[in-house]
């Protein structure tokens, strides 16, 4: 028998170590698989291909500071919280809307493009597809440049102050007004039952009196016209859209300017007629927008007709957050157009196929984001984008179908390319050399 060398002994020891570690490795792999599975089933995650879990989102609020309305993304400056270190105050909170997100402005459905920058928004946010992750505590020099709650980047519901309080059945009662000092003292009061059609967000702590700043730039709405600051009176029940929320009234501001306002009023609606007019105007803007592009829906499943080529049936569920008037044209035995779309709801130039609605089903207890209206449509030629979990846009018979706007299309080429910052030195050199000659 050949004598083992030290090299052989080292190899044998290493081999035995690996064998001894196999149970631990198996447990580790099993644990990682379990973690992946748990992350996959995490109800706090909002994915594009399925509706979110009711009650799993968190309430967040902030001011809109940036919007990419075509890709349905934006940035908020979050409200300051006492539970978050001051180093994290006002850091940007980026978000992207899932295809089933509900956005409301002035009490009606809307798109991000219709909400002015600086508007204070309330939302129900879910985790992004990457799941939960930890934001490191502030430190120097590697402090993060994002909000401490940035992992909650997918808002299921996003709405302005007007819509938020209207939905919860609350409003502001004017306690005192001083136009010369730009002060408006208010308290939150109940106006009726909350809207149960949209899952409620946990309301913030807003009890007691608030002091808002009013300026000559503040728009006062009365009836069907614009009023004046002098039209404000004690006892009025108003709705207001705010800006500069939590930025005013800080210790620094109070010490330097003797101002402790909670927010600036951008718009104030002082009667029921003005509020109804604002909501109806926004509702009509929303209806026109959706009719030109089609209302969004999710593909539930697709059925191919055997031996009939690309012919088949596609079953879709219309998303919620659309004005009820837009659902009415989708009836049985009526033709409709199905347009394939990406999760951003952007489409392509050749993305539409007409079909016949065979059945309309009303679903019981639909999940958040679902209208509960399911359509089964017969189509002569199914497209690639008509797969389960994908988003489509539905256009009813008789709706105007203009050519898709170039910046909203993804094919044949996405023209929405932006250049940030000045041109680099390398890019300027040829020009400089040419000029020098």
C-alpha positions as CSV (number, residue, x, y, z in Angstrom):
1,X,0.0,0.0,0.0
2,X,1.4,3.4,-1.0
3,X,2.1,5.7,1.8
4,X,0.0,8.9,2.0
5,X,2.0,12.1,1.5
6,X,1.2,15.4,3.4
7,X,-0.6,16.6,0.2
8,X,-2.8,13.6,0.2
9,X,-3.6,14.0,3.9
10,X,-4.6,17.6,3.4
11,X,-6.9,16.7,0.5
12,X,-8.5,13.9,2.5
13,X,-9.1,16.3,5.4
14,X,-10.7,18.8,3.1
15,X,-12.9,16.1,1.6
16,X,-14.0,14.9,5.0
17,X,-14.8,18.6,5.9
18,X,-17.0,19.0,2.9
19,X,-18.8,15.8,3.6
20,X,-19.4,16.9,7.2
21,X,-20.7,20.2,6.0
22,X,-23.2,18.8,3.5
23,X,-26.2,18.7,6.0
24,X,-25.4,22.4,6.9
25,X,-25.3,23.3,3.2
26,X,-28.6,21.5,2.6
27,X,-30.2,23.3,5.4
28,X,-28.8,26.6,4.2
29,X,-30.1,26.1,0.7
30,X,-33.4,25.0,2.0
31,X,-33.5,28.1,4.2
32,X,-32.7,30.3,1.3
33,X,-35.4,28.7,-0.8
34,X,-37.8,29.2,2.1
35,X,-36.9,32.9,2.3
36,X,-37.4,33.3,-1.5
37,X,-40.8,31.6,-1.1
38,X,-41.7,33.8,1.8
39,X,-40.7,36.9,-0.2
40,X,-42.8,35.7,-3.1
41,X,-45.8,35.4,-0.9
42,X,-45.2,38.6,1.0
43,X,-48.6,40.4,1.0
44,X,-46.9,43.8,1.2
45,X,-45.4,43.5,-2.3
46,X,-47.3,45.0,-5.2
47,X,-46.6,43.2,-8.5
48,X,-47.8,44.1,-11.9
49,X,-49.4,40.8,-12.8
50,X,-51.7,40.4,-9.8
51,X,-53.9,42.5,-7.5
52,X,-52.5,43.7,-4.1
53,X,-53.5,42.2,-0.8
54,X,-56.1,44.3,1.1
55,X,-54.9,46.0,4.2
56,X,-51.2,45.2,3.6
57,X,-50.2,48.7,2.5
58,X,-48.9,51.5,4.6
59,X,-50.1,55.2,4.8
60,X,-47.6,57.7,3.5
61,X,-48.0,61.4,2.5
62,X,-45.9,64.1,0.9
63,X,-45.6,66.7,-1.8
64,X,-45.3,66.0,-5.5
65,X,-41.9,67.3,-6.6
66,X,-41.3,65.4,-9.9
67,X,-43.5,63.6,-12.5
68,X,-42.8,61.4,-15.5
69,X,-46.5,61.2,-16.5
70,X,-45.9,58.9,-19.5
71,X,-44.1,56.2,-17.5
72,X,-46.3,56.9,-14.4
73,X,-43.5,57.6,-12.0
74,X,-42.8,60.5,-9.7
75,X,-41.1,61.7,-6.6
76,X,-42.6,62.9,-3.3
77,X,-41.0,65.0,-0.5
78,X,-42.4,63.0,2.4
79,X,-44.1,64.6,5.4
80,X,-41.7,64.9,8.3
81,X,-42.2,62.4,11.1
82,X,-41.1,62.4,14.7
83,X,-40.2,58.7,14.4
84,X,-37.6,59.4,11.6
85,X,-34.3,61.1,12.3
86,X,-33.9,64.6,11.1
87,X,-31.2,63.6,8.7
88,X,-33.8,61.8,6.7
89,X,-36.3,64.6,6.5
90,X,-37.2,65.9,3.0
91,X,-35.2,63.2,1.2
92,X,-36.8,62.1,-2.1
93,X,-39.3,59.3,-2.1
94,X,-39.5,57.8,-5.7
95,X,-42.5,55.8,-6.7
96,X,-44.0,54.1,-9.7
97,X,-47.6,53.3,-10.2
98,X,-48.7,49.7,-10.8
99,X,-51.1,49.3,-13.6
100,X,-54.1,49.0,-11.3
101,X,-53.2,52.1,-9.2
102,X,-56.0,54.5,-8.3
103,X,-55.2,58.2,-8.6
104,X,-57.7,60.9,-7.7
105,X,-57.7,64.7,-7.9
106,X,-60.4,67.1,-6.8
107,X,-62.7,64.1,-6.0
108,X,-62.5,62.4,-9.4
109,X,-60.2,59.9,-11.1
110,X,-57.2,61.4,-12.8
111,X,-53.7,60.9,-14.2
112,X,-50.4,62.1,-12.8
113,X,-50.2,64.6,-15.6
114,X,-53.2,66.5,-14.2
115,X,-51.8,67.0,-10.7
116,X,-49.7,70.2,-10.3
117,X,-46.2,69.9,-8.8
118,X,-46.2,70.9,-5.1
119,X,-49.6,69.3,-4.4
120,X,-49.7,67.5,-1.1
121,X,-50.8,63.9,-1.7
122,X,-51.9,61.0,0.5
123,X,-51.3,57.4,-0.4
124,X,-51.5,53.7,0.4
125,X,-48.0,52.3,-0.5
126,X,-46.8,48.7,-1.0
127,X,-43.3,47.3,-1.3
128,X,-41.7,47.1,-4.7
129,X,-41.0,43.8,-6.5
130,X,-37.6,43.6,-4.8
131,X,-39.4,43.2,-1.4
132,X,-38.4,44.6,1.9
133,X,-34.8,45.9,2.5
134,X,-33.1,47.9,5.2
135,X,-32.3,51.6,5.0
136,X,-29.0,52.2,6.9
137,X,-29.0,54.6,9.8
138,X,-27.6,58.1,8.9
139,X,-23.8,58.3,8.9
140,X,-21.0,60.3,7.3
141,X,-20.0,60.2,4.5
142,X,-22.2,57.4,3.1
143,X,-25.6,58.6,4.3
144,X,-28.3,57.5,1.8
145,X,-29.9,60.1,-0.4
146,X,-33.4,58.5,-0.3
147,X,-36.2,58.5,2.2
148,X,-36.1,56.1,5.1
149,X,-39.3,54.4,3.8
150,X,-38.2,54.3,0.2
151,X,-38.9,50.6,-0.1
152,X,-42.6,51.4,-0.1
153,X,-42.4,52.7,-3.6
154,X,-45.7,51.4,-5.2
155,X,-48.8,53.4,-4.4
156,X,-52.0,51.6,-4.8
157,X,-53.9,54.8,-4.0
158,X,-52.7,58.4,-4.5
159,X,-54.9,61.4,-3.9
160,X,-54.8,65.1,-3.1
161,X,-56.2,66.7,0.1
162,X,-59.5,67.4,-1.5
163,X,-60.1,63.8,-2.5
164,X,-58.6,62.4,0.7
165,X,-60.9,64.3,3.1
166,X,-63.9,63.9,0.8
167,X,-63.4,60.1,0.8
168,X,-63.0,59.9,4.5
169,X,-66.1,62.2,5.1
170,X,-64.1,65.0,6.7
171,X,-63.6,68.7,6.0
172,X,-62.1,71.9,7.6
173,X,-64.3,74.3,9.6
174,X,-62.9,77.8,9.7
175,X,-62.4,78.9,13.3
176,X,-60.6,82.2,12.6
177,X,-59.4,84.2,9.6
178,X,-57.1,87.1,9.4
179,X,-56.4,88.2,5.8
180,X,-53.9,90.9,6.8
181,X,-51.7,88.4,8.8
182,X,-52.3,85.7,6.2
183,X,-53.6,83.3,8.9
184,X,-56.5,80.8,8.6
185,X,-57.3,78.7,11.7
186,X,-59.3,75.6,11.1
187,X,-60.4,72.3,12.7
188,X,-61.2,69.0,11.2
189,X,-64.9,68.0,11.3
190,X,-67.0,65.1,10.1
191,X,-69.3,65.7,7.1
192,X,-70.8,62.2,6.6
193,X,-69.9,58.6,6.0
194,X,-66.6,57.7,4.3
195,X,-66.6,56.2,0.8
196,X,-66.5,52.4,1.2
197,X,-65.9,51.8,-2.6
198,X,-62.2,52.7,-2.2
199,X,-60.2,51.0,0.6
200,X,-59.5,53.6,3.3
201,X,-55.9,54.6,4.2
202,X,-55.2,55.1,7.9
203,X,-55.8,58.8,8.4
204,X,-52.9,60.9,9.9
205,X,-53.1,62.4,13.3
206,X,-55.0,65.6,12.4
207,X,-57.1,66.2,15.5
208,X,-57.3,69.7,17.1
209,X,-56.8,73.0,15.3
210,X,-54.5,73.7,12.4
211,X,-53.2,77.1,11.2
212,X,-52.8,77.5,7.5
213,X,-51.2,80.3,5.6
214,X,-53.3,82.1,3.0
215,X,-51.8,84.4,0.4
216,X,-53.0,86.5,-2.6
217,X,-51.9,83.6,-4.7
218,X,-54.4,81.3,-2.9
219,X,-57.3,80.5,-5.2
220,X,-60.7,80.9,-3.5
221,X,-63.5,79.0,-5.3
222,X,-67.1,80.0,-4.7
223,X,-70.0,78.6,-6.8
224,X,-68.8,78.6,-10.4
225,X,-66.3,81.5,-10.1
226,X,-63.1,82.5,-8.4
227,X,-63.6,84.5,-5.2
228,X,-61.4,86.6,-2.9
229,X,-59.7,86.0,0.4
230,X,-62.3,88.3,1.9
231,X,-65.0,85.7,1.1
232,X,-63.6,83.4,3.8
233,X,-65.7,83.5,7.0
234,X,-65.8,81.9,10.4
235,X,-68.0,78.9,10.4
236,X,-67.6,77.9,6.8
237,X,-67.0,74.2,6.0
238,X,-64.3,74.1,3.3
239,X,-62.0,71.8,1.5
240,X,-58.4,72.9,0.7
241,X,-55.5,71.7,-1.3
242,X,-52.2,72.3,0.6
243,X,-48.5,72.8,-0.2
244,X,-45.4,73.4,1.9
245,X,-46.8,70.9,4.4
246,X,-44.5,70.3,7.4
247,X,-41.8,72.6,5.9
248,X,-43.4,75.6,7.5
249,X,-43.8,75.8,11.3
250,X,-40.4,74.3,12.1
251,X,-38.4,75.6,15.0
252,X,-36.2,77.6,12.7
253,X,-39.1,79.2,10.8
254,X,-40.8,80.1,14.0
255,X,-37.7,81.6,15.6
256,X,-36.7,83.7,12.5
257,X,-40.1,84.7,11.0
258,X,-42.5,84.1,13.9
259,X,-44.6,81.9,11.5
260,X,-45.8,78.6,12.7
261,X,-48.2,77.7,9.9
262,X,-48.8,74.1,9.2
263,X,-49.2,74.5,5.4
264,X,-49.9,77.0,2.6
265,X,-53.4,76.9,1.0
266,X,-53.2,76.6,-2.8
267,X,-56.9,76.3,-3.3
268,X,-59.9,76.6,-1.0
269,X,-63.5,75.6,-2.0
270,X,-65.9,77.3,0.3
271,X,-69.2,75.8,-0.7
272,X,-70.8,72.6,-2.0
273,X,-71.4,74.1,-5.5
274,X,-67.7,75.0,-6.0
275,X,-66.7,71.5,-4.9
276,X,-69.2,69.8,-7.2
277,X,-68.0,72.0,-10.1
278,X,-64.3,71.1,-9.5
279,X,-65.1,67.4,-9.3
280,X,-67.3,67.3,-12.4
281,X,-64.7,69.2,-14.4
282,X,-61.9,66.8,-13.4
283,X,-64.3,63.8,-14.1
284,X,-64.8,65.0,-17.7
285,X,-61.1,65.4,-18.2
286,X,-60.6,61.9,-17.0
287,X,-63.3,60.5,-19.3
288,X,-61.9,62.2,-22.4
289,X,-58.4,60.9,-21.6
290,X,-59.5,57.3,-21.1
291,X,-61.8,57.2,-24.2
292,X,-58.8,58.3,-26.4
293,X,-56.5,55.6,-25.0
294,X,-58.8,52.9,-23.6
295,X,-59.5,51.9,-20.0
296,X,-56.9,49.6,-18.4
297,X,-57.6,45.9,-17.6
298,X,-55.7,42.8,-16.6
299,X,-55.7,39.6,-18.7
300,X,-57.0,36.7,-16.6
301,X,-56.5,33.9,-19.1
302,X,-56.4,33.2,-22.9
303,X,-58.1,30.4,-24.8
304,X,-57.0,29.3,-28.2
305,X,-59.5,27.8,-30.6
306,X,-58.0,24.5,-31.8
307,X,-57.4,24.3,-35.5
308,X,-58.4,28.0,-36.0
309,X,-54.9,29.6,-36.2
310,X,-54.6,32.6,-33.9
311,X,-58.3,32.8,-33.2
312,X,-59.4,32.5,-29.6
313,X,-60.9,34.1,-26.5
314,X,-59.3,36.5,-24.0
315,X,-60.8,37.1,-20.5
316,X,-60.0,40.4,-18.8
317,X,-60.9,42.2,-15.6
318,X,-61.3,45.9,-15.8
319,X,-59.2,47.8,-13.3
320,X,-60.9,50.0,-10.6
321,X,-60.3,53.7,-10.3
322,X,-62.1,54.5,-13.5
323,X,-65.3,56.6,-13.6
324,X,-68.4,54.2,-13.6
325,X,-69.6,55.9,-16.8
326,X,-66.7,54.3,-18.7
327,X,-67.8,50.8,-17.8
328,X,-71.3,51.1,-19.2
329,X,-70.5,50.6,-22.9
330,X,-68.9,47.2,-22.3
331,X,-72.0,44.9,-22.7
332,X,-72.5,41.5,-24.2
333,X,-72.7,41.1,-28.0
334,X,-71.0,44.5,-28.4
335,X,-67.7,44.9,-30.3
336,X,-64.6,46.2,-28.4
337,X,-61.0,46.8,-29.1
338,X,-58.2,45.2,-27.1
339,X,-54.9,47.1,-27.1
340,X,-51.8,45.4,-25.5
341,X,-49.8,47.5,-23.1
342,X,-46.9,47.4,-20.8
343,X,-47.2,47.7,-16.9
344,X,-46.8,51.5,-17.4
345,X,-49.9,51.3,-19.7
346,X,-47.8,52.5,-22.6
347,X,-48.7,50.8,-25.9
348,X,-47.3,50.2,-29.4
349,X,-48.2,51.4,-32.8
350,X,-49.7,48.1,-34.0
351,X,-51.2,46.7,-30.8
352,X,-54.9,46.6,-31.3
353,X,-57.4,43.9,-32.2
354,X,-61.2,44.1,-32.4
355,X,-63.4,41.5,-30.9
356,X,-66.9,40.7,-29.7
357,X,-67.8,40.6,-26.0
358,X,-69.3,37.2,-25.4
359,X,-70.0,37.5,-21.6
360,X,-69.9,40.1,-18.9
361,X,-69.5,38.7,-15.4
362,X,-69.8,40.6,-12.1
363,X,-67.3,39.2,-9.5
364,X,-68.2,39.0,-5.8
365,X,-65.8,40.7,-3.4
366,X,-63.2,41.8,-5.9
367,X,-59.7,42.5,-4.6
368,X,-58.3,46.0,-4.4
369,X,-57.6,47.4,-7.8
370,X,-60.3,45.3,-9.5
371,X,-63.6,46.7,-10.7
372,X,-65.2,43.3,-10.4
373,X,-66.2,43.5,-14.1
374,X,-64.9,40.5,-16.1
375,X,-65.2,40.4,-19.9
376,X,-64.8,37.3,-22.2
377,X,-64.0,38.5,-25.7
378,X,-63.7,36.6,-29.0
379,X,-60.8,37.8,-31.1
380,X,-59.9,36.6,-34.6
381,X,-56.1,37.1,-34.0
382,X,-54.6,36.9,-30.5
383,X,-51.5,39.0,-30.0
384,X,-48.4,38.2,-27.9
385,X,-49.3,40.7,-25.3
386,X,-52.6,39.0,-24.5
387,X,-51.1,36.7,-21.9
388,X,-52.2,36.0,-18.4
389,X,-51.1,38.7,-15.9
390,X,-50.4,41.3,-18.7
391,X,-52.2,44.6,-18.9
392,X,-54.3,45.8,-21.9
393,X,-56.4,48.8,-22.7
394,X,-60.1,48.3,-23.7
395,X,-61.9,50.7,-26.1
396,X,-65.6,50.4,-26.5
397,X,-67.4,50.7,-29.8
398,X,-67.9,54.3,-30.9
399,X,-65.0,55.7,-28.9
400,X,-62.6,57.9,-30.8
401,X,-59.3,56.1,-31.5
402,X,-56.9,58.8,-32.7
403,X,-53.3,57.9,-33.6
404,X,-51.3,57.1,-30.5
405,X,-49.2,60.1,-29.3
406,X,-45.5,59.5,-30.4
407,X,-44.1,60.1,-26.9
408,X,-46.5,57.6,-25.4
409,X,-45.6,54.8,-27.8
410,X,-42.9,52.2,-27.2
411,X,-42.5,51.0,-30.7
412,X,-40.9,51.4,-33.2
413,X,-38.6,53.5,-30.9
414,X,-39.0,55.2,-27.6
415,X,-38.3,58.8,-28.2
416,X,-38.4,59.9,-24.6
417,X,-34.7,60.2,-24.0
418,X,-33.4,62.9,-21.7
419,X,-30.0,64.4,-21.3
420,X,-29.2,65.3,-17.7
421,X,-26.5,67.9,-17.0
422,X,-24.0,69.6,-19.3
423,X,-22.3,67.8,-22.2
424,X,-19.1,66.0,-21.2
425,X,-15.7,67.2,-22.1
426,X,-15.1,64.3,-24.5
427,X,-18.2,65.3,-26.4
428,X,-17.1,69.0,-26.6
429,X,-13.6,68.4,-27.8
430,X,-14.4,67.9,-31.5
431,X,-16.4,71.1,-31.5
432,X,-13.6,73.0,-29.8
433,X,-11.0,71.6,-32.1
434,X,-13.1,72.6,-35.1
435,X,-13.5,76.1,-33.8
436,X,-9.8,76.5,-33.1
437,X,-9.0,75.8,-36.7
